[in-house]
Amino acid sequence: MNANSTEPYDSGLNGRSILVTGGTGSFGQKFIETVLKRYKPRRLVVYSRDELKQYEMQHRFDPLKHRCLRYFLGDVRNIERLKLALRGIDTVVHTAALKQVPAAEYNPTECIHTNVLGAENLVMACIDSEVKRLIALSTDKAANPINLYGASKLASDKIFIAANRLSGESGTIFSCVRYGNVVGSRGSVVPLFQKLAKDGNDTIPITDPDMTRFWITLQQGVDFVLQNLQIMRGGEVFVPKIPSMRITDLARALAPSAKHKIIGIRPGEKLHEVMITEDDARDTLEFKDHFVIEPFYRNLDQHALPQRATKVPRGFCYSSDKNPDWLNGNQLLEIINQSIAEV
């Protein structure tokens, strides 16, 4: 992906009415900020259940300058509230989710009600409200999940993909975007290591010295969603090509003088993350800067493929340990500094 590109992909969001579920979260706020800079939407609705964060957003984004902005209190668990919020909306970006792995393990029913039943509610509300398209944020943890959060997001992905057969040929089209850890996002290891180093700790906790992860910046994630909003046909899972990094290299970059204390992998945690499994490979197309997992009901005829796409080979697996693209410490620090400058 081109992290330095600031050019809009096209004018597809000009004049649109857009609703962002979980719009007060890290991704939601960056998405709102980017759309306001690049496009002229008719309405841009922040849908979330946190009134304090909505209040804070209203101070961040000048309501006199951005008259298209609307704030709608609501929860994806409430289908009637969703239907009310979706009146006149043609585009939905779904980011609302319970995302913390330990919290999901301890509160499984809460995770399911938001991530799974909330997805079902959103599908039905979009179809009922004649929304044109919805793109949902997924996660690498949804591929071969071993924790409840990943399992709930896999179920969510399946709900959105199957929804294309419910909405009919002229109804809402649904697709998903799947990517890895966001540099500096709330709850990630980057701000944790930064805080430990700033506080003068002489040791950094490492779960496993061989652990690897995919990394993406918040702006790259937003750009990828905007790109695929314009080209989605329904049912795809879009996967960006992004770099990997070893957790030990990340710790050395953020706290170079600290020693590493191995604490062991936590329950529900993988040694390496996967974004495309071997089983998904048979339905996967490779493009220059991303992959597309096509829906199971779409025929991947070799003669029907776009010229710039190729089928991935049998047995292909896109995992963080086998990734050909790697970040070093200096590159990570550059990304972090760039992300700070963008805030």
Residue, then its C-alpha position, 0 to 999 in steps of 0.5 A: m500500500n502507498a502510505n504517502s498517497t493523499e489523492p482521493y480515489d474518485s468522487g464516489l462519496n461526494g453528495r453521499s449520505i454516509l453512516v459510520t457505526g462506532g464512529t467515535g472510535s479510533f478508526g471512525q474518527k480518522f475516517i470522518e476526518t479523511v472524508l471531510k478533507r477529501y469529499k463533500p458528502r451530503r450527510l456524515v453520521v456518527y452512530s455510537r453509544d458513547e455520548l461523551k465521545q460524541y460531545e468531544m468530537q463535536h468540539r474537534f470538528d467545527p459544526l459550523k464548518h462541517r454542516c454535514l456532520r450528524y451525531f446519532l446515539g444508538d447501539v447496533r444491538n437495537i435494530e429499531r434504532l438502527k432503522l431510524a438512523l439509516r433513513g436516507i443513508d446510502t453508504v455504511v461503514h461498520t466499525a462498531a465491535l467489542k475488540q479486546v480479546p481478554a474482555a471477550e473471553y470473560n464476557p462472551t455473551e456481551c461479545i456475541h450480542t455486539n459483534v454477531l447479533g449486531a451484524e445481523n441487526l445491521v444487515m436487516a436494517c440496511i436491507d429494510s432501509e434500502v442502503k446501497r452499500l456497506i463495508a465492514l471492518s474485520t480482523d486477522k483474528a477472524a482467520n482460523p480463530i482461536n479466541l472468542y473475539g476472532a470467532s465472533k468476527l468470523a461469524s460477523d464476516k459470514i453474516f455480511i457475505a451471506a447477506n448479499r443473497l438476502s438483499g437481491e440483485s438490486g438491494t444492498i451490497f455487503s463486503c468486508v475489509r480484513y487487516g492486522n494490528v493498527v500502529g498506536s491504536r488503543g489497547s495495542v502493544v505499541p502504546l504499552f511499550q512506549k509508556l513502559a519506556k517513558d516511565g523508566n522501566d528496565t524490563i519489557p514483557i514479551t509473550d514469546p520471542d518468536m511472535t510476529r504480527f501484521w502492522i498497518t497505520l490508521q490512515q492506511g486502514v482508512d484509505f483501504v476502506l475508501q478504495n474498496l468502497q468504490i470497487m466492491r461488488g458484494g461478498e468480497v473480503f479485501v486484504p491489504k498487503i502490509p508488513s510484518m514485524r517481530i515483537t522483539d524488534l518492536a520492543r527494541a525499537l521502542a525501548p532499546s535499553a530495556k531487557h526482555k522478560i518472557i511471560g508466555i503467550r496469553p490465553g486466546e493468543k496466537l504466535h503468528e497471525v493469518m489473514i488468508t488461510e490455505d482453505d481461503a486460497r482457492d477463492t483468493l485473487e492477488f492484485k498489486d497491493h492487496f488480495v481479494i477473497e471472493p465469496f464462495y458463490r462466485n465462480l472464479d473462472q480463470h478467463a473471467l479474472p481481471q487482467r491485473a489479478t491472478k489466482v494465488p497458488r494452491g496451499f497459499c497462506y498469508s501469515s505474519d511469519k511467512n510475509p515477504d515484507w518486514l518492518n525494521g525498527n527505524q521504519l516503525l519509528e518513522i510510521i509512529n512519528q508520521s501517525i502522531a503528525e497526522v493527529 
